[in-house]
Amino acid sequence: MDKLRLKVTIDRPIGFKDSYGNIYPINYGFISGIIGGDGEEQDAYVISKNVTSPISSFEGTLVAIIYRKNDDENKWIVTSDEEVLSKDEIVEKTYFLEQYFDSVIEVL
């Protein structure tokens, strides 16, 4: 099965501080044209060893989905085409926000 390639528009780059005081250690954004469970565009974490600074957009492959049991929306994980992420890596990189939710990760 072919992997889904996506373009993520980054609206919370590395170093961004949100209104709750969370500082983003990875780039985070949305995928235009795909509506998530909250009625807004689908959110996505960009996790890549090739991206270590703030960016404005990213093209890559959907490799996992974080299903939040106590929220209306799920989070997609996008990385570079050649990269493979383990569940442990995803947990570590997204902990800064996902610690507040009861969720499970499906690696695709």
Number of C-alpha atoms within 10 A of each C-alpha: 3 5 11 11 15 17 17 23 20 21 14 21 21 18 14 16 13 10 6 6 8 12 16 19 20 22 27 29 23 25 19 14 9 11 14 17 13 12 10 14 15 20 24 24 25 28 24 20 10 9 15 12 11 17 16 13 17 19 15 21 20 22 22 20 20 22 18 17 12 10 12 11 18 20 22 23 26 27 24 20 15 8 14 12 17 11 13 9 12 18 15 11 17 20 13 14 11 16 10 10 13 12 16 15 18 13 15 9
